[in-house]
């Protein structure tokens, strides 16, 4: 099974950078396009239509992207990080999941994960060291690692 954002293209020999770069400029798949994942099933028709107007990169980097869109992207990334049979696609899923969590913190001040700020910061630091990530994603991870720093030792964590 291949990640459906790649539109069932053969990903053999592609790097994380290749796949993520292609994914970021597309919108999240919906309905039949999403295959067996039903992550959009709880969204209203209006939300689905709005989601179709955003690319994945816009969802991650635009402060006006709705929180529910980030939660949808988080679930989508988590799904692929857990079920993909290909290590590269699993890595892309994990990066998307963590990027959605980071974007929710920066754009909305909301933690959309049960993990602590320390865990979020560590994951972002680990991911930002990957050389193959697009610069926008590395920048997002750097910002959220800085954002989490004062919260790590507070009661908020």
C-alpha positions in Angstrom: 0.0 0.0 0.0 1.4 3.4 -1.0 0.6 6.7 0.6 -2.4 8.0 -1.3 -1.3 11.6 -1.4 1.4 10.4 -3.8 -1.6 9.2 -5.9 -0.4 5.6 -6.0 2.8 6.5 -7.8 5.7 4.1 -7.4 7.8 5.5 -4.5 10.6 2.9 -4.8 13.9 4.8 -4.7 12.4 8.1 -3.6 13.7 9.8 -0.6 11.7 11.4 2.2 12.5 14.7 0.7 11.1 13.7 -2.7 7.9 12.3 -1.3 7.3 15.2 1.2 8.0 17.8 -1.4 5.4 16.3 -3.7 2.9 15.9 -0.9 3.1 19.4 0.5 1.7 21.0 -2.7 -1.4 18.8 -2.8 -4.5 18.8 -0.7 -5.5 16.0 1.6 -7.3 13.2 -0.2 -11.0 12.8 0.5 -13.6 10.1 0.1 -12.7 7.2 -2.3 -9.4 9.0 -2.9 -8.3 8.2 0.7 -8.7 4.5 0.3 -9.2 2.6 3.5 -8.6 5.6 5.8 -11.8 7.4 6.8 -10.2 10.3 8.6 -12.6 12.8 7.0 -15.8 10.9 8.0 -16.7 13.3 10.9 -16.3 16.5 8.8 -19.3 18.4 7.5 -19.7 19.0 3.8 -18.7 22.6 4.3 -15.5 21.5 6.1 -14.6 19.0 3.4 -15.1 21.7 0.7 -12.9 24.1 2.7 -10.3 21.4 3.3 -10.0 20.9 -0.5 -8.9 24.6 -0.9 -5.8 24.1 1.3 -2.6 22.4 0.3 -0.9 20.4 3.1 1.8 23.1 3.2 -0.8 25.8 3.7 -2.5 23.9 6.5 0.9 23.7 8.2 2.1 27.2 7.7 -0.9 29.5 7.4 -2.0 30.9 10.8 -5.6 31.0 9.4 -5.8 27.3 8.8 -8.5 25.9 11.0 -7.6 23.8 14.0 -9.8 20.9 12.8 -7.7 20.9 9.5 -4.5 20.5 11.6 -6.2 17.7 13.6 -7.2 16.0 10.4 -3.6 16.2 9.1 -2.3 14.9 12.4 -4.6 11.9 12.1 -3.6 11.3 8.5 0.1 11.4 9.3 -0.3 9.1 12.3 -2.2 6.7 10.2 0.6 6.4 7.7 3.3 6.4 10.3 1.7 3.3 11.8 0.5 1.3 8.8 2.8 2.0 5.9 4.9 -1.0 4.7 7.7 1.3 3.5 10.1 3.0 5.9 10.3 6.2 3.8 6.5 6.6 3.8 6.3 5.8 7.5 8.9 8.6 8.1 6.8 11.0 6.0 3.7 10.1 8.0 5.6 10.7 11.3 6.9 14.1 10.0 3.3 15.1 8.9 1.9 14.1 12.3 4.6 16.0 14.2 4.3 19.0 11.9 0.5 19.2 12.5 1.1 19.1 16.2 3.7 21.9 15.9 1.5 24.0 13.7 -1.4 23.8 16.1 0.9 25.0 19.0 2.2 27.9 16.9 -1.0 29.0 15.2 -3.6 28.3 17.8 -1.7 27.8 21.1 -3.4 24.4 21.3 -1.9 21.1 22.1 -3.5 18.5 19.9 -1.7 15.6 21.4 -1.5 13.9 24.8 2.3 14.2 24.8 4.1 16.6 27.1 5.8 19.8 25.8 9.1 18.1 26.5 8.2 15.2 24.3 6.9 17.5 21.5 10.1 19.6 21.7 12.3 16.4 21.6 10.4 15.1 18.6 10.7 18.4 16.8 14.4 18.6 17.5 14.9 15.1 16.3 13.0 15.7 13.1 14.6 19.1 12.3 18.0 17.4 12.1 16.8 15.3 9.2 18.6 16.8 6.1 15.9 15.8 3.7 13.1 17.8 5.1 11.9 20.9 3.2 13.0 24.1 4.8 9.4 25.2 5.7 9.0 22.1 7.9 12.5 22.5 9.5 11.6 26.1 10.3 8.3 25.0 11.8 10.1 22.4 14.0 12.7 25.0 15.1 10.0 27.4 16.1 8.0 24.9 18.1 11.1 23.7 19.9 11.7 27.3 21.0 7.9 27.7 21.9 8.0 24.6 24.1 11.1 25.6 26.1 9.5 27.8 28.8 6.6 25.3 29.1 8.7 22.2 29.7 9.3 23.0 33.4 6.1 24.7 34.2 2.9 23.2 35.4 1.4 23.5 31.9 3.6 20.6 30.7 
